[in-house]
Amino acid sequence: MNKIVRIIISVILAAWLVASLVLTAAWSNNRRCAGIAIEVNDTARFVTAQEIARDLSTLGFTGRGRLLKDINTDSIERFLLANDKIESVDVVKLTSDSILISITPMVPVARIFDDLADESYYINRTGKHIKADARYHINLPIIVGNFPDTTFTPLHLLPLIDYISADSLWNNFVTMIKVDSPTDVYIVPSIRGHVINLGEPADFDSKFSRLTTFYRNVMPVKGWQYYDTLSLKWNGQIVATRRQKPHTPTERKGGDEDENIDLSTMLVGSDIAPGQTRLGAKANAEKDIPAVKNRPKPKPDGGDEPSSQKKQN
């Protein structure tokens, strides 16, 4: 008997649930939107609720008075995400018969000055662009360079930006990142007078460790204006280029200009000779490190002709 009662009760509950769903669906089909609420979590003032409302009006979406069943929240989200100022959107229907639109504006990570496009813009971590506007300014890492294609874009520099931002010392030290090529990425320090060529944006622990050693051991002796470029491109080394170039002409080979390397201040690892990453191995670099050129020995008498000829004359 108890089993029969339980079965009857279960059937009644199931019927009640089905009827409730049908009645609720029929009732919801006739529910109309009571209004739209737009929330914008924006500290940089990239976008305002008024701008979002204006954009929705271009879509023909007024909201209030429309049947809720005719409002497609997914299409509203897709429409708003096409806006370059918006990072994410969440559109929901509330039990109060209103629509809540929550906006997270684009979260920029760097400002780009593209020499090739002759424009300035912000980027987020997905590469989304927002053109720089005079009405807002954010203190972000600055990247200057040419980015003609997708093989090397500002997004490739995000690991470098993250590395610098995570260290308070380097974060205050670096004022700008300049890109000449994918293998010639420069950082411009707050100390004026020189730049630092990181090479490829990789192996940051090793490169910044060598840079720290150079600043501690060499710069105080040579002076902070003695070098114009510090190169960290070669594994295990840091190569400094003197600011004062020699005025005597030097021989060029192969059409490439040799850097004015100060070999006396090349820092290398233990038991590693200049131009090598380890004993018996060449440096891993885009080009060989310029070697010290052999200069002709001066004549004993300082003249241009052999001494034997002078005696005959």
KOLKOLPA-366471 format. One record per residue: x, y, z of N, C-alpha, C in turn. Coordinates in steps of 0.02 Angstrom, whole numbers, plus 50000, padded with zeros to 5 digits. Atoms other than C-alpha are relative to their C-alpha. Example, Ala and Ser with C-alpha at 12.3 -4.5 7.8 and 13.67 -1.06 7.14 Angstrom:
KOLKOLPA-366471
500454994150000506154977550390500455006050000499584994149997506844994750357499615005550037
//
This chain:
KOLKOLPA-366471
500414994050000500005000050000500435006450000499554994249997501395012150045500345001249933499684999450065502235008649879499545003249950500494997150046500645012949784499915007450014500084993049981500455029049881500585004249976499404996450023502245034249842499985001049925500034999350073501955030849657499495005349980500524995050015500355041149656500265007150014499734993449982501225055649745500525002249948499494998350050502685054949621499695002249935500344998250062501495055449473499685006950007500314993549989500565070349547500535005649998499474995049999502195079749578500285001349930499754999350069502815076249401499505004049958500514996450038501165082349329500005007450019499984993049977501255097949437500605003749972499404996950027503045101349379499935001749927500114998850071502585099549196499525005849989500494994650007501085110749216500305006850019499684993849979502125123749308500465002749946499554997950053503425123949170499625002949940500404997650057502095125949036499715006850015500304993649982501225139849130500535005650005499464995049993502885148549169500245002249932499784998250067503415147748987499495004549966500524995950031501735154648930499995007050031499994993549966501855168349060500615004149981499394996450017503655172649018499985002649929500064997650069503215174248834499655006749996500374993750000502095188648880500335005450044499654995149957503335197048999500375005049956499664994750037504025213548940500575002950041499404997249968505685221648976499825006350038500144994249958505575233849120500535005449993499474995050007507185242749073500694996749994499315002450009509055241249045500455003550051499494997249955510425243649175500694998449971499335000850029512205246349111500525001750054499464999049952513675244149230500674999749964499344999650032515415249349174500535000550054499445000049952516925244849278500615003049964499494996550040518085257949204500335005350043499614994849965519455267649292500385004449952499634996150050520295273549133499555004349957500494996250038518695281049061500054998649925500005001950070518895271348899499305000349971500685000350025517015269548885499535001650058500504998249949515465275848977499354996449985500655003150009513715269149003499605003649946500364996150051513035283148894500234997949930499765002350065514155277448750499724993249982500285006650013513555259548769499275000549980500714999050017511735265248767499935002849929500024997150068512085275548610500164994749948499835005350047512895260648525499424995149992500575004650004511405249648568499425003049960500544996850038510225262448493500124999449925499855001050071511135260648327499814993049978500215006950015510715242148338499234999649997500725000149998508895246948357499724996950064500215003249938508845240048533499815005450051500234995349949507795250348653499864996650066500085003949939507385236748777499335000950033500604999049961505985244248881499374998949957500635001350034504275237648830500024994249952499965005750047504935223848717499884993550037500085006649971504465205848747500684997050017499355002849980505865197348843500214994349955499835005750042505755182148731500305002249933499734997550063506225193248583500695003250008499354997049987507815199648665500534994550003499475005050005509335189348615500635002750035499434997549962510675192048747500674998449966499375001950033512005182848645500175004949944499864995350055511815194548496500215006850027499794993649969511965209648612500744999550021499315000949979513595202648683500475000249941499575000050060514325199348510500065007049971499994993250027513855216848453500465004550041499594995649957514675225348602500744997950000499305002450001516245214448595500375002349938499674997450061516575221248420500285006950012499744993449982516915237948504500724999350026499305000749981518795240348520500145002450071499904997449932518565248548690499774995150054500305004649952517765233348772500404993550003499645006349989518675218448846499524994150006500495005449991517185207948901499315002950015500694997949991515285208948909499604994250028500465005149973513965199549010499305003050000500694997650005512115201848968499544994750029500455004949968510805193449080499315003150009500694998049985508925194049106499884998850074500115000449928508475197449287499284998050015500675001949979506965191149383499545006050005500404993849998506395209249392499785002249931500194998750070506085208349203500435005649968499544995150030507535220249170500614996449972499405002750030509135217649071500615003450032499384997349971510835219749155500584998749951499415000550044512335223349043500615002250040499394998649963514005222149133500595000449951499464998650047515475229649038500675000450037499304999149979517335227449070500385003149942499634996750056518275240048962500664996549988499375003050018519855235048875500525001450054499474999349951521295232048996500675000449963499384999350040522835239148908500614997850039499375002049968524575232348944500595004049973499454996050028525635243748833499735005049951500164995150051525585259048723500514999349944499585001250059526265256748547500055006349958499894994750048527035270148439500284996649937499825003650061527055262048267500275004949949499694995350048528285271448156499744998949930500215001550068527705262448000499295002549987500694997850009525855266148025499905007250021500034993149976526235283148102499385001150044500564999449955524975280448241500204997450069499895002349932524875277248427499364996650024500585003749975523735264548509500204995850060499915004549944523505253648662499834992949978500175007050014523465234648659499864996550066500105004349942522795221648780500354993449987499625006250004523425203948807499794995549941500205003950058522455196948660500185003549935499814996250059523135210148541499485004849976500524995350019521555220448534500275007150005499754993250004521925238448484499465005050021500434994249991521175254548545500435006249986499614994250020521765270548466500075004950058499874995349946522555282848586499585006349990500454994250002521405297248629500245005050052499764994849955521815313848710499605000350065500434999449941520405311748835500224995350056499765004349947521285297848929500744998649990499285001550001523085293948972500144995150057499835005149951523745278549062500754999150000499285001149994525495276049127500164992749988499865006950020525995260249034500684999549966499385000850038527575252948957499915002549928500024997150067527985261748792500444995749954499645003950051528495251748638500025004149936499914996250062529195260548485500324995449949499705004150051529545251748321499554999349939500385001550061528935245248153499744992850005500305006749996527735230548149499604998949935500335000350066527355227447964499574993849990500385006150012526655209747980499894996450067500185003849939526125196248103500574995550024499465004349979527815187548114500315002450066499764997249937528355199248253499575006050016500474994749981527055209948341500155002250072499904998049930526995219448506499834994650050500175005449954526235203848584500614995750017499405003849986527935195448569500425003150056499624996549948528585208248694499674999550068500355000549936527325204048830500414996350053499575003149949528525191848918500525004850028499514995149977529815205848926499665005250045500374995249960528515218148991499834997150068500185003249937527945205749123500624999250045499385000949962529745202349176500215006650033499804993449973530125220849197499515002350053500514997649953528475224649284500034996250067499985004149939528755210549410500585002050046499424997949960530385218549471499985007550009500074992849987530225235549554500615003949976499384996650022532045239849513499995001249925500004999350072531915236449327499395003949976500604996350020530155243549319500125007550003499834992949995530825260449376500595001849955499404998850039532395258449271499855000849925500145000050072531635255249098499475005249984500484994950019530785270049016499654998449934500295001350066530465263048842500324993749970499745005750039530665247748731499985002049927499954998250070531265250748553500174993849959499915006050041531145237448418500275002049932499714999150067532315238148268499874993949957500145006350035532045219848221499854994850054500145005149950531515203648306500624997950040499395001849965533345200848354500385006050026499704993949973533725218848403499465004050037500484996849957532575223748544500395004050053499634995749955533235238548644499555002150058500344996749945532765244948815500385006650013499724993449987533045263348853499955001250074500024999249928533535265949035499875007350021500104993349973533135280749145500675003650007499334997050000535025283549154500175002049929499884997650068535385294249003500714998549977499335000750029536835291348886500124993549964499895006350034536655273348829499344996249994500575004550008535435260148770500254992950008499815007049987535405241348799499664995649947500255004550051535215228848657499924993150031500135006649971534375213248725500044994449948500045005150052534415204348557499284997649995500675002750000532925192748554499695000750070500324999449934531635195148694499934993250033499995006549968532125179348787500594999750049499445001149952533305172748925500115006150044499974993749963532905187649036500424999450064499625000749938533665180649196500755000849987499294999650016535365178449115500205007049978499824993450027535345195049023499995005450052500034994749950534795205949167500504998750056499485001449951536005197049284500675002849976499374997250028537455201549167499985007650001500054992750000536805219249155500125002850070499884997849931536775220849344500744999850017499285000649988538575214649354500385005649967499664994750037539115227149223499915006850035500134993649966538285241649314500395000550066499654999849936539105236849477500765000449993499285000750004540865232949417500355004449949499674996550054541195242649258499805007449997500234993250009540125258349248500305004950051499704995249953540775266149410500725001649984499304998850017542545264449342500065003949935499964996950066542275269249160499625006649996500434994050004540935282349191499364998449963500665001550027539095282549147499905002849930500064997250067539375292248985500514997049952499455002750041540805281548919499754995749943500275004550052539725269148820499345002649974500654998250028538275272048703499554994049991500415006050008537705253848684500304994350040499815006249965537765238448795499624994449966500325005450037537415222448700500004993650041500085006349963536745206848785499804994449952500235004850050536435197348623500364993350004499605006150001537825184648648499954996550067500085003949939537625170648773500605000750046499484999849950538615172948933500445006149997499574994250007539315189848882499605006549999500284993450012538995208348882500555004049965499524996450042539855218948750499825007449999500124992849996540045237748770500315003549940499764996050056540235250048627500165007150025499794993449976541215265948663499635005549964500324994150030540405282648634500505003849956499494996550038542035290748575500294995449947499765004250054542405283148406500705002249978499344998050025544195282648341499945003549934500034996150062544525295048202500434997149945499585003050052545825284348111499604995249959500385004650042545135275047961500184992850014499885007249989544955256247983499754996249940500175004250057544845242547855499344996450013500645003549995543115235247822500014993749958500035006250037542795217547767499284997749994500675002850010541225210147692499445005049999500524995050004540285226547689499665001650066500324998749936539765225547873500455004550042499624995649956540285239047993500094996650067499865003049935541145232148147499815004950054500154995749943540545238548313500655002050033499404997549966541795248948408500034996950070500035003949939541985235548539500585001750046499484999149949542925238948699500114993150032499895006749977543655221648728500234999750072499774999949931544385227048893499434999750050500575000049954542635228148966499484994849982500475005450014541845212748891499974995450060500085004549944541145202549033499774993249975500175006850021541095183749008499964995650062500045004749944540755168749114500684997150017499375002949977542075159049206500294995349947499645004250049543365150849090499735000649930500274998850067542525158348936500385005749969499634994750035543565168148812499535004549962500424995550041542875183448721499844996849933500225003050064541885177748570499804992850007500205006949990541475160948647499474999650054500475001349946540055154148751500284994650046499645004849959541145139848814500644998449964499355001450030542885133748782499924995849937500005003650063543115128548602499375000849959500634999050037541395134748545499905007449987500144993150018540895150548454499385002550036500584996949968539655162848526499384998849959500645000950034537845159648484499715006949987500214993250014537435175948397499815000649927500204998750069536725183548238500605001049955499394999250039538475187948180500594999250048499415000949959540235184748241500185006450036499764994249964540905196348373500635002649966499414997450034542165208048289500634998550039499365001549969543945202748323500455006149999499514994650000545385214148365500424999449937499645000250063546205218548199500755000850012499274999449996548085216248177500235006349965499754993850029548915232848149500724999049977499305000750023550555234248047500475003150050499504997549953552085236448154500345006249971499674994050025552905253648142500714998549978499325000950025554535255048044500505002550052499514998049949556085256348151500195007349996499784993050006556555273348080499415004749990500594995750007554775279748065499875002149929500094997850069554945281947875499554995449962500455004150041553875275347735500394995049958499615004450043555305267047637500454995650043499535004349963556395252347692500665003550009499374996749983558025257747772500534998549948499505001950050559025248347638499955004549939500074995750057558295259047501500255007050016499774993449981558655274947598500765000549994499284999850004560495270247609500245000449928499794999850070560595267147421499875006849971500144993450027559785283947386500485005150030
//
